């Protein structure tokens, strides 16, 4: 009994020492996307908060390519000491089934620390489309030869799979147009080349407010903060839920005291006005869930998107 008590005390002291000495050098936050997007700005705000907290450098390292897989592989192979982190998006759960071979495993090689925020997608149509709600849109698609032109950010993106899942649940008829990124997808919808698309609420809101596009529904179970008037697709098709979340990961093997500390720091950072205001401006909402809750959310997304990828035969953009 005395030996067990001594072992517990020793482990607690060791954990405390690890937490107190962290970080002992500059921390790199790998972002597997190009600079300038919403994920990049969110990561830089988080890095700034951490730098102010610790007085130690936290730098964002953009490693774009292969749908986010290049940056993820770098972090998967990094030393598990808390000095290499990753902030990425929900697309990493799509990649599990979209790419036939990955040089890392999302569930084996990473510890999910927490989701920072999530942003709904808005089911949006060009004003020329004579549908004022989702039911009318589905009926119109069934009357249209070849279905409606459905634009997305690219094959296998959450914007693409959101359309496929809605089609499976509702009978929506679509012809997919995979654009090279969100900007091109928005342009395609604004010009009428595409009839409909799932757009991030941040991108869609100004166009909807100014009448250049028409919003029909939000993709999350809770209303979109910047478009509260839009009904949720879950209210029409129970179980429908897609979003674009942003989460913090560390390599598997990172000591638990560091994981716990990073989680506590992240939750605290989300309350800071700079991060809170940014997330609200992006049309999203802060999360700050526990590692276990984040792990469960990842498992649900992997299963959901795997089913959509399999049934549609979606392939990654080359």
TAKAGI-V271442 format. One record per helix or strand of 2 or more residues. SS is the DSSP state (2 for helix, 1 for strand). FROM is the first residue (numbers start at 0). TO is the last residue. If there is no record, write none. Layout:
ss	from	to
SS	FROM	TO
SS	FROM	TO
This chain:
ss	from	to
2	1	20
1	26	30
2	37	53
1	57	61
2	65	75
1	83	88
2	90	97
2	105	108
1	109	125
2	133	142
1	147	151
2	157	169
1	173	177
2	181	189
1	195	199
2	200	208
1	212	217
1	230	231
2	232	234
1	242	250
2	255	268
2	272	280
1	283	285
2	290	311
